[in-house]
Amino acid sequence: MLAATLPSDRLIHLVYEKSGYPDLVQAMPNGALRLANVRLLMEYAKKYESSGFNGLSGFVRMLDRLEQQDADLASASSVSGAEVVQIMSIHRSKGLEFPVCILAGCSRRFNKERGDVLLHPELGLGVKLRDSETGARMTTLPREAAALEIDRGEMSEELRVLYVAMTRAKEKLLLLTTVKDAERHWESWPPV
């Protein structure tokens, strides 16, 4: 009954108040941003009502039309109008661009430690054998072939991830690394 008589913004406010939905949303992961979006929905309803349109059904129809046209209302940002620093994984940054990107950990080595038994989907099983007299482990040709193919696949994936990381910057890309003896490394570099 209230949906037919109340303006959409007041109805949404009433639902929020009675249900405690804003409190629930705020308790979820990324709660501050979720709460800002909940409040923003009410602001959009207020603007809808103040522009001369009335009622929840009309507001919902407007939202449906926006969805059908692949248009969308802007969502809230966690810090509106301010420049912010976002820290994210390379995988999460895929498809996004930023004015300045810092790629840390460029000195990290690839983990190539392999066990005695390797399984490759095409090459099959490769194992190290144990010499019964000395107890020494010896690698076999199938294990070496599997190790090479696994390394090749992992290196290819690492290069794809590096490409994604290096193409996120619009203006400036900073690559950070660490060295054990910075002064010695610095002296060996040519003057800039």
PyMOL commands that set and color helices and strands:
alter all, ss='L'
color gray80, all
select helices_A, chain A and resi 2-5+8-19+21-27+31-50+56-68+90-93+141-166+182-188
alter helices_A, ss='H'
color red, helices_A
select strands_A, chain A and resi 98-103+117-120+124-127+129-130+137-138+169-175
alter strands_A, ss='S'
color yellow, strands_A
deselect
rebuild
show_as cartoon
